[in-house]
Amino acid sequence: MRLNSSDDVEVYEEIGRGGFGVVYRGIIKSNSQEVAIKQIDLEQDTTDLIEINKEIQILSECNSPQITAYYGSFVKNYKLWVVMEYVDGGSIFELLTPGTITDEPTIAYIVREVLLALKYLHNQGKIHRDLKSQNILVNKRGQIKLTDFGVSTQLSSNFSKRNTTVGTPYWMAPEVILNSESGHGFKADIWSLGCCAYEMLTGKPPLQNHIAPMRALRLISQCRTNGDFTKLVELDSLDASREFKDFLSCCFIENTKARYDVSKLLKHGFVCGKIDDGAKSVKRLITRKQLWNQQNASFKPKSYYIETEMQRNQVKWNDNVDKYGEKQIPEVHFDISSLSCSDNDSETLRESPQRDVYAETKSHFDKIHTKVVSKIDSKCGLSDDQLKTFVNLKTDMTTLITESNDKIILFQYLKYLYKELSKEKNNSIGKLVLPHIPARRGDELASSGVPTTATSATSAQSTSTTTLAGTATRTASRSRLHFNKFDEIEQSLLESWLNKTRV
């Protein structure tokens, strides 16, 4: 079934929001089937179009009960609509909110279903590359669905590996982080699956409890010999069965050639063991989450889809045609009977309201603030009072978008706040806010006294003693500016990781 027009669906409440756009629940009019409708603003979110296009391509080529179905995509009123299967039970990440999954057969059932989805993808020559608990969905019938193929890729027949660094830090395999010349293949998904299984038992993926993302990237990338990672996460001390720990160790093999593939893992004792009605166990997890919501979470009003004023105007304008299809220009009638003339008219003319020169900046800041609050809400579950506080904060911050001495006050505040948090004396708070950022080479060059081109030209006219001193300074600076490969990995990944977290 393919949907090609918004006339085929009825759009209801908002069910998700992110950097890509908004997701609504909808219903197909012909059969009353529920669907998820992702709407991407083509004017505001053009940077996400490549990922969205990848996701559409992957989904349209997939036909598996363990993968979310794709029903069609089309453009309406400057927005791209992507219609997909609606999975009504939430994600594994959300189901872990009330607590961990202590029942190993339930974990085994979920892992087996994900393995079946990966087997289908790998047989099609596709790597998921961003497998994590947020991308494993469940429906209220207890079925498991793999989703979010925005960073997936198709492997051509001539190549078996990719050379790009994509993923989410705690779930990334060492070969993905290192992004070596040999690249990475299907088995990168196996490592991520092991992290998901570990997360279901403990509540967090490996290392997330006590290590920041960028440091975790470095530690994982340093795991070269088989067994390094299992020692790092202290797998032997994990409160789990021998079979479960053995399954995880098969996923966490550093040597990709020795790491188990999907077919081998499907034959592992942990997955092949007796699973008593796994779908029923997943239903119990959904019920547990619903009860937890009633007891702990605040109920926020639902946002419903409303067509924009621009769209209604376009419909009105487009409908204004005659029977021959020619546009009619409506007559404009003015009522001048109430107008009067006065000698004092020139004195009573009012000045036109002054235009806010920062209106566009304020609008852009408002969108950024909304995305940030939405992200915090999805991660922390904000109460109504906290949401109101954020609304008031936005209002107060927007009033500070004004100029003083050629500087915008709010942005100056944020700049100096960042500088203060970066200082070593504020490290206790700064490390909770800022990722670890290695010193930039240019900053170190400046601070170490290495002369620039202009300085070098001047120093050429100096005495030989000064020249020798300058040479010594440069030599000492080079020795201090030695970067090892892990510094380069961290520096090169920082920007791509921050861009990914904005979504």
N, C-alpha and C positions, 0 to 999 in steps of 0.2 A: 504494500500500500504506500502510495506517495501523495503527499499534500503539496499543492502548488500555489495556494492562495490563502489569505487570511479569512476568506469567506468560508473556508472549510472547517474553521475552528471557532470556538467560543472561549474567550480569555477571561480568567477569574483572578484569584488573589496572587500576590507576590509570594514566592517560596524561597527565593535566594537572591543574593546580590554580590557583585564583586567588581574587580577592575574591568572585566570584559563587558559588563552590562547587567541586566536584570533577568531573572528567570521567573516565569509565571506558570501557575497550573492552568490547564485548559482542557477542553473536551472537544473531541471530533464530533461534529454535528450529525454525521451520517450514522454513527454507531454508538455514540455516547461514551466512547473510550477516553480515559484520562490520558493526557500527554503533558510533557514539560516543554515550555516554549521559552527558548533563550533569545532575548532581544539585544542586539548589539548596535549601538549608535555609530553609524559609519562616519559621521563627522567628528565625533569626540574621541573614539577609540580605534583609530586607524592602525595604531601600533599592534593591536591584537589580531588583525585580520589574517596574518600569516598562520598563527596558531589555530584560529577558528577554521580556516580553510583546510588545514591538516586534519583537524578533528572531523570535519564533514567528510573529507575524502576517506578516512579510515572507517568511520561509522557506516558510510554508504556501501562499503565493500564487505562488511561483516554480517554474518547471519548465524548467530550462536545464542542459545538460551542463557548463557552466562555473560553476555555482553548487551548493554543497553541498545535497544532498537532505534533506528533512525527512520523518520517518516517524511522528511523533506525540508527544504529551505527556500526562502524567497525574500525579496526586498519589498518593504512597504514603508512609505513616508520616511525615507532616509535611514531606515533601520533594517538590519538583516535579522530575519526570524529563522531560527533553527528549531525544528519540532522533533522531539525525541520521546522515547518511552518514559513515562512517569513512574518512578520507583518510590513508593509511599512509606517505606519503613525507615528511611534515613541511612546514614553511613555507619560503618563500623566505628569510626572515630566518635560519632555522636552516641552510639550505644555503649561506649566505654565511660561516658560521663558519670553514671551512677556508681561505677566500680569495674574492676577487671573481670575477665571471663575465667572463672576457676575450673570450669568443666572442660577438661581436655578433649573429650569427644566432640563437643561443640566447635572448638577451635579446629579440630581435624576436619570436620565437615566444611567449615568455611574455607580452609586452606585447600581442600580437595576441589571445591568448586572454582576457586581462583586458578588452580593448576589447570583445570579443564579449559578455562577461558584463555590462559596463556598458551596452552597446547594448540588451540585453534589459531591464535594470533601468530605464533611462531611457525606453524605449518603454512600460513599465508605469507610468510616472510616479513612479519611486522614485529617491532619491539615496542613495548609500552613506554618504558623509560621514565615513568613517574608513578610507579606503583606505591601506594601508601594507603593508610586506613581511610582517609577522606575520599578516596576514589574507589572504594569497595562498598557498594550499596546493597541494601536488602529491601525486599518488599514484604508486605504483611502476610504473604503466603510462605515466607521463610526462604525464598529463593535469593541467590547471590548474583549480583550483577557488577561487572567491571565497567568503569566509565572514565571520562576525562582523557581523551586521546589528543589533547592539544599539542603535546610534545612528542607524540609517537612518531615513528618513522618507518618507511618501507625500505627494506633491503633489496637492492637489485641482485640479479643472479650472478653478477660479476664480483660482488663484494659480500663478505660475510660479517663485516664490522663497520662501526661508525666512528667518526673522529670528532664528535662534538660533545661538550660537557653540558648535560641537561639532567635535571632531577631535583630532588629535595634533599638537603644535606644528610639528615640522619638515616635516610633510606638508600643512600647512594653507595654503590660498590666501589672498591679502591680503583679499579681500572677506569671507571667513569670519571672519578675525581682527577686522577693523574692524566687522563686524556692522552695516553701515550701514542706513539706512531702506529701501533698495532690496533688502536681503537678498542671498541667493545662490541659484544654481540648479544645474543639472546640471553646468555647466562647472567647478564646484569639484572634482569627481571627476577631471577632466582634469588639473588642476594636481597633484593628489596622485599620479596615475599617472606624470607626468613625474618627480616626486621618487623614486618607486619604481624607474623605469628608471635614473635617475642613481645610486641606491643600489646597484643590481645591478652597475654598472660600477666604482664607486669603493669600495663596501663600507659607505658611510654616506650618509644623505640629505643634501641641501644644508645647509651651515652646521653640521652636528652635530659635525664634527671639532674645531672651535675656538671655538664659541659656545654659551653656556648657553641652555636652553630659553626663558626669559622674555625674554632679550635678542634671541634669534632671532625671537620673536613681534613685537617692536618693529621690528626691521630689515625683516622681510617686510611688515609693515603700512605702512611708509614707502615701499614700492615702488609708485609711482602711474603713472609714465610707462612706456610699453612699452620694454623694454630695461633697466630699472633692476635687475631681479632677475638677469638673465643677466650683467650687469656685476658685481653683488654676489658671485655665485658663480664669476666668471671662467670662464664657459662656453667662451669662445673658446680658452682654454689647456687645455681638457680633452683628454686623450689618447683621442680617438675619431674615427670617420669623419665626414665632412662631413654625410652623411645623418642620422647619429645625432644630431649636434649641432643640425641643423635641426629634427629631430623634437622635441627637448627645447625648443627656442626656441618652437615652435608650442604646446607645453603651458604655457610660462611667459610667456604674454602677459597683462599686467596688466589690460588692457581686456577684460572678459568678452565683449563683443560681438564683438571681433576674435579672441578665443581660439578655436582649432579645437574642433569638437564631435567626437563619436565617429565619425560617418559620414565626416568629412573625414580624420581620423587613420587610419581603416582603409584609405584610399586613398593614404596617404603612402608614398613610396618606401622608407622604412626598414622598414615593416611589409609592404609588397607585394613586397619583394625575395625572392630565392630563399632559402627556408629548408629546408635538407636535413634532413628527419626530425627536427623539433624535439623530439618525444617521446623519441627515443633520446638526444638531448643532455641532456635533463632527467634521464633514468635515470643517465647518467654523473655528473651532479651528486649524485644520491642515493648512488651508490657511493662517490664521493669523500668525502662526509660520513660514511658508515659506516666507511671506512678511517681517517679522521681520529679518529673516536670510539674505535676500537680502539687507536690510538697515543697519544692524548692524554687522553681523558676517562676518569674513574673510573666503574666499573660499580656502580650503586647497586641494592640489593635492591628488587624490585617490591612495591608495596602492592596487596593484593587486596581486593575488596569483601567485607565481612562485615556481615550484618544485625545491628542493634543488639539488646541485651538487652531493651530496651523492646518492640521488635517481637516478639521471641519470647514475651515474657510476654503480650502482647495476643493472640497466636495461641492460647496455652494457655488464656487466660481465655475467649476466644470459642468455643473448641472444647468448653468445659465446659457442654454443654446436654444435655437429655434428648431423647427421641424426639419429644416434642411441641413442641420448640423452646423450652422453658422452661429458664432457667438453674438449675443445681443448686448449692446452697451446700454445699461439702464439709464433712464433719464433721472437727472438730479433736480429736485424741486426745492427752492429756497422760500421760506416764509419771511418776507421783509416788512410785514405790517407792524411788527413790534419794534423796528429800529427807529432811533431818533437821533437828531443831530444836536450837538451842544458845542458852544464856544470853548468849553473847558475840557474837550475830549483829549487834547494834546497833553494836558496836565494830569489826567487820570489814567493815562496809559500805564499799564503795569509792565514791569520788566519781566522778560521771559525767565523761567526758572533756570538756574545755572546747572549745566551738565556735570555729573560726577565723573571726573577724569579717571577715577580708579574703579569704575563700575565693572569693567571687564576683569580686572585683577581680583576684585572681591568675589565675582561670580566663579572664577577659576578656583580661588581658595575655598569657597563654599563646597565645591564638588570634591576637592581633595579631603576636606574635613569630613564630609559625609562618607566617603570611602573608608577613611581611617576608623571612624566610629563603627561602621558596619563590620569591619574586620575585627575590632575589639569585641563587639557584641557576639560575633560568631565564635570567638575563642573563649570568652570569659562569661557570656550570658549576663548582660547588664540588666539591672533592675530599672523600674520606671523612673525612680528618683535619679539614678545615675544618668539615664538617657536625657532627662530634663537638664541636669547639670551640664552635660555636653552641649545641649542646645544653647544654654545661657553662655557657655564658654565661647561658642562660635560667634554669638552676637557681640560679646565683649571684644574678641580678637578682631572681628571685622571692623569695629570702630577704630581700631589702632592702625588700620591700613590707610594712613594719611601721611602727608609729607611734612618733615621738619628738617630744615638745613639740608635740603636735597636728599634726604634719606627717608625711607618708609619705616616708621617706628616699629611696627610688628616684626618686620624682617630683621631689623637691627637687633631686636630683643632675642629672636631665635638664633641669630648668628652668635651673639655673645653667650647665650645659654649653652650652645654646642661647645664653644671654646672652654667654658668653665668646666663642663662635664668631662672634657678631654684631659684636664689637668690631673696630675698624679695625686694631688692632695684630695681630690674629689673622686678617687677611683672606686670607693665603695658604692657610690650611687651611679657613677658613670658606666661601670661594667654591666649594670642592670638595664641600661638604656642603649648604649652604643656597642656595635660589633667591634671586634678587634681589627684595627686598620693598621697595617705596617706603614712605617714612615715612608713618605714619598722620596724618591731619589733626588728630585729637584730641591726639595726642602732641605735635605741633608747637605747637598752641595752648597746651598746658600749659607746654611748655619756653620759649615766647616771651614768657610773662607776660601773655597776654590775660586779662583778669579774667572770672570766672564771674558768674552772676547775683547770688550773695550778695556778692561783692566789689564789683560795680557798685552794689548798694544801699548799701553802706558808703561807697563813694567819692562817692556823691551828696551826702553830708553834708560832703565835704571842701571845701577852698578852690577858687576858680576856677583857680588855678595848677595844682593837682593834676589837675583835670578836663581842662585843656588837655594836660597831660603824658600822661594816660591815653589821650586821643584820638589823640595823636601815636603812642603805642605801638601802638594798634590799627591805625592806618593803615599803619605800617611792617610790622606782622605780616601784614596782608592782602597787601601787595606781595610779601612773602617766600613766602607760601603759594599763589602762582599755579601752577596745574596746567595743563599743556598736554594735548591730547587723547590723546597717546600714554601719558602717565602714567595717565590714566583707563582706557585700554584695558588696560594692564598690571595695574592694581589690580583691575579688574573680572574679568579672566580668571584671576587667580592662584588663587582658591578653586576654580573649576570645573576648572582644570588639575590641581591637587593631588588633588581628588576622583577625577579620571579615572585618575591614576597609581596610586591605591590598588588598582585592579582588576588 
